[in-house]
Every structure is written in C-alpha cells, then in structure tokens.
C-alpha cells in the first residue's frame, strides 16, 4: 500500500511543504505520521484544494482519523497531470476518493473509473455545484473524456442529480468550467460535501468532522465578504480582468469583475507569430485595463512584450488558477489562495486592500 499521511493534531500546521502531495509524477510523497495507531479509513484526494480541505476537516488532536494520499501537489496542473504507479495503488487501496469532476483531472479520473466499485468515489465539484458555468477551457488531448464512467459526464446541460456513487449525472452539452472553487460560496458547498462523505465513511468521528468543517465554513464566509468589499474598491472603469488562463469565470461572476479576455498562446512551449502577438496586444488595448495577470506557465518574455506594446503592466504576482501555491507562496491553503489572488487583482487594478480579521 502507498504510504500516506495519518491525519493527526501533529499536522495542525500543515501548509505548503507540509501538505501531503505527490512530490513528482514519478514518486509519491511518503510522509507518514509517527503514531502507531491505525487510521479509520484510507482516503485519496486528487488535487491540492481537495487535499487541503480534506486534511483540515479530518484533523484530530489525539487520534488518527484518515490515512490521506494526495496525488497532484501544489503548483502542478491537474488538467495535464500523468498518474504514476503509486497513484494507481493509492486509488485501488482507497476506501474513499475525492476528485473534482467536470474534467478537472481527466487522466486521474480514468484510473478512478477503473477502480473497484466498492470504493466510494465523490466528484466534489459536481456535487457542490450541480449547475456549473459553461465554457470551460480545453487542454488539448488531455480533455478526452472517453474513459470516464457513465455516472460522470463533464458536459452538463440539464439539472444534475446525485447518484449512489456520489457523482453527478448530466446530459452531454458544452463543456463545464471545473474551476468552481474560485467562488468562496462554492468552496463552502465543497466543504459540506467532503464532511458528509467522511461522516458516512467513518461515523465514529462525525462530531470531529462537523466541528472542523464549521471552522472552515466560518472562515470562508468572512473571506467571501472581504473579497466583495475589496473588489468594490477598484475604480469602476478598471474593474475587469485580462488573464492568461481561462479559469476565473466563477470568481468574475461572484464578485462583479468581468473577464474581458484570456490571452491564449503565451505558454512556455508555444511560439506565437507576430500576427498572433498583435492580436493579443489589440485585445489588451481594447479592454483598457492598467494591468494584466499571468500564471506560472506563461512565457515571461512574451507576456512582457504584449504588455509593453499594449501600454500596460504585468501584475507583480502570478495568479493561482489551477490549485494552491507551494511553500512560501502565501497561497498554501484554500482560503489563503483566495485572499492572495484577490490582493494581486485589487492592487493591480488600483483598488485598496484592508486586512482580513481572523474569525
């Protein structure tokens, strides 16, 4: 069995480098709590956001609760992540699997679909947000969903319904946007989904899961209000986003800051033509924004060229679009990621940031 993390109070500071994620696509993270007591259940979380929430909901000060294996580490792209043999073993040995759904981690989902039916498989994004935004972006061949089960379609159109396996059925239509967590209200629903699934799998620790979940819910409610107030300080004519990754649709819809465009073709493995660069420059000029926002996979020379020719600046910090940040990023937990992204956006567009008080 893949070595994982037994969730105990000793991990109460687990963020950043302490978050139990796979350290690479070739070797699993093997951080193990020193307790000799056995955890109640084996749990897999596919992404850094789901890992963080699951770990904190299951945290106990005095006894093991779950043995948690997290597959995609902070800073990795779940859309293109290639599972390794250790990931396969973790999935096959799990009692409970939390994954996003809506095409968030297609290569991992193929393994989950093939795993034994006795394993409880929970598509957290789909259950939390059964009516997603449409128009999720593609990542090339990685978004071929042909290997997914009939209980999980990434292309919803009609009202979703929960299935016994903890997934959601939809009819096929246009592609759903999987980045639901960028709206803190959706994050609240994700916490509830995870708490419910943990309680069903391990009712002996139900009170603990409920208490821990409520702490996160209280914090997210404060973060949600703080984001709204912060965005409102941006001058109205600058309250719009130009990004290099089409992942902030839920953030834009929830907090009143429309996305004016996503600058495609600026990744480190692409070489846009002069005509394509001019098109990007024209897009930025038309939006009349003071700042454009990048993510870590963008070619820094290209984005600076586009910004210079458009007469705008590139934000000092990258946005965390597909998950949490690595150690030292300020985005090591879900709430911190929302806060850090908001600070980057608000300061870049001329707004003012006030400190968020602890709940």
ChimeraX attribute file (.defattr): number of C-alpha atoms within 10 A of each C-alpha:
attribute: neighborCount
match mode: 1-to-1
recipient: residues
	/A:1	10
	/A:2	17
	/A:3	15
	/A:4	24
	/A:5	26
	/A:6	33
	/A:7	28
	/A:8	23
	/A:9	17
	/A:10	15
	/A:11	18
	/A:12	14
	/A:13	10
	/A:14	17
	/A:15	20
	/A:16	21
	/A:17	15
	/A:18	14
	/A:19	24
	/A:20	28
	/A:21	27
	/A:22	26
	/A:23	17
	/A:24	16
	/A:25	17
	/A:26	12
	/A:27	12
	/A:28	24
	/A:29	20
	/A:30	15
	/A:31	16
	/A:32	14
	/A:33	17
	/A:34	10
	/A:35	13
	/A:36	8
	/A:37	11
	/A:38	12
	/A:39	17
	/A:40	17
	/A:41	17
	/A:42	21
	/A:43	28
	/A:44	27
	/A:45	25
	/A:46	25
	/A:47	25
	/A:48	30
	/A:49	25
	/A:50	25
	/A:51	28
	/A:52	24
	/A:53	22
	/A:54	26
	/A:55	28
	/A:56	22
	/A:57	23
	/A:58	28
	/A:59	23
	/A:60	22
	/A:61	12
	/A:62	10
	/A:63	17
	/A:64	23
	/A:65	25
	/A:66	28
	/A:67	24
	/A:68	28
	/A:69	30
	/A:70	30
	/A:71	32
	/A:72	31
	/A:73	29
	/A:74	29
	/A:75	19
	/A:76	21
	/A:77	18
	/A:78	24
	/A:79	20
	/A:80	17
	/A:81	18
	/A:82	18
	/A:83	21
	/A:84	16
	/A:85	13
	/A:86	19
	/A:87	25
	/A:88	17
	/A:89	14
	/A:90	23
	/A:91	30
	/A:92	18
	/A:93	17
	/A:94	23
	/A:95	19
	/A:96	22
	/A:97	25
	/A:98	25
	/A:99	24
	/A:100	28
	/A:101	24
	/A:102	26
	/A:103	28
	/A:104	26
	/A:105	24
	/A:106	25
	/A:107	21
	/A:108	25
	/A:109	23
	/A:110	16
	/A:111	17
	/A:112	22
	/A:113	17
	/A:114	14
	/A:115	18
	/A:116	13
	/A:117	10
	/A:118	10
	/A:119	17
	/A:120	19
	/A:121	24
	/A:122	24
	/A:123	23
	/A:124	28
	/A:125	27
	/A:126	31
	/A:127	24
	/A:128	23
	/A:129	19
	/A:130	18
	/A:131	15
	/A:132	22
	/A:133	17
	/A:134	16
	/A:135	14
	/A:136	21
	/A:137	16
	/A:138	14
	/A:139	10
	/A:140	9
	/A:141	8
	/A:142	16
	/A:143	18
	/A:144	13
	/A:145	18
	/A:146	10
	/A:147	14
	/A:148	20
	/A:149	14
	/A:150	11
	/A:151	15
	/A:152	24
	/A:153	23
	/A:154	26
	/A:155	22
	/A:156	25
	/A:157	17
	/A:158	13
	/A:159	11
	/A:160	18
	/A:161	14
	/A:162	15
	/A:163	13
	/A:164	11
	/A:165	15
	/A:166	21
	/A:167	24
	/A:168	28
	/A:169	23
	/A:170	21
	/A:171	14
	/A:172	13
	/A:173	13
	/A:174	13
	/A:175	21
	/A:176	25
	/A:177	25
	/A:178	28
	/A:179	27
	/A:180	26
	/A:181	26
	/A:182	26
	/A:183	21
	/A:184	26
	/A:185	19
	/A:186	19
	/A:187	26
	/A:188	21
	/A:189	18
	/A:190	26
	/A:191	23
	/A:192	21
	/A:193	21
	/A:194	24
	/A:195	24
	/A:196	17
	/A:197	20
	/A:198	23
	/A:199	18
	/A:200	12
	/A:201	18
	/A:202	15
	/A:203	13
	/A:204	12
	/A:205	19
	/A:206	16
	/A:207	11
	/A:208	19
	/A:209	26
	/A:210	18
	/A:211	14
	/A:212	19
	/A:213	24
	/A:214	17
	/A:215	13
	/A:216	19
	/A:217	20
	/A:218	13
	/A:219	17
	/A:220	23
	/A:221	15
	/A:222	16
	/A:223	22
	/A:224	21
	/A:225	13
	/A:226	19
	/A:227	23
	/A:228	15
	/A:229	15
	/A:230	21
	/A:231	24
	/A:232	17
	/A:233	16
	/A:234	21
	/A:235	14
	/A:236	12
	/A:237	10
	/A:238	18
	/A:239	22
	/A:240	24
	/A:241	23
	/A:242	22
	/A:243	24
	/A:244	23
	/A:245	22
	/A:246	19
	/A:247	21
	/A:248	25
	/A:249	21
	/A:250	22
	/A:251	21
	/A:252	17
	/A:253	14
	/A:254	18
	/A:255	18
	/A:256	14
	/A:257	21
	/A:258	17
	/A:259	19
	/A:260	18
	/A:261	17
	/A:262	20
	/A:263	24
	/A:264	15
	/A:265	20
	/A:266	22
	/A:267	19
	/A:268	13
	/A:269	10
	/A:270	12
	/A:271	13
	/A:272	15
	/A:273	10
	/A:274	9
	/A:275	9
	/A:276	13
	/A:277	20
	/A:278	15
	/A:279	14
	/A:280	24
	/A:281	21
	/A:282	14
	/A:283	18
	/A:284	27
	/A:285	17
	/A:286	11
	/A:287	16
	/A:288	16
	/A:289	21
	/A:290	22
	/A:291	24
	/A:292	25
	/A:293	22
	/A:294	25
	/A:295	17
	/A:296	15
	/A:297	15
	/A:298	20
	/A:299	17
	/A:300	15
	/A:301	11
	/A:302	18
	/A:303	23
	/A:304	15
	/A:305	13
	/A:306	25
	/A:307	20
	/A:308	13
	/A:309	16
	/A:310	20
	/A:311	15
	/A:312	18
	/A:313	18
	/A:314	19
	/A:315	17
	/A:316	14
	/A:317	17
	/A:318	19
	/A:319	27
	/A:320	22
	/A:321	23
	/A:322	24
	/A:323	26
	/A:324	30
	/A:325	27
	/A:326	20
	/A:327	15
	/A:328	10
	/A:329	16
	/A:330	16
	/A:331	23
	/A:332	26
	/A:333	24
	/A:334	24
	/A:335	22
	/A:336	16
	/A:337	22
	/A:338	23
	/A:339	20
	/A:340	20
	/A:341	19
	/A:342	20
	/A:343	21
	/A:344	17
	/A:345	27
	/A:346	22
	/A:347	18
	/A:348	22
	/A:349	24
	/A:350	16
	/A:351	18
	/A:352	16
	/A:353	18
	/A:354	9
	/A:355	8
	/A:356	12
	/A:357	9
	/A:358	8
	/A:359	11
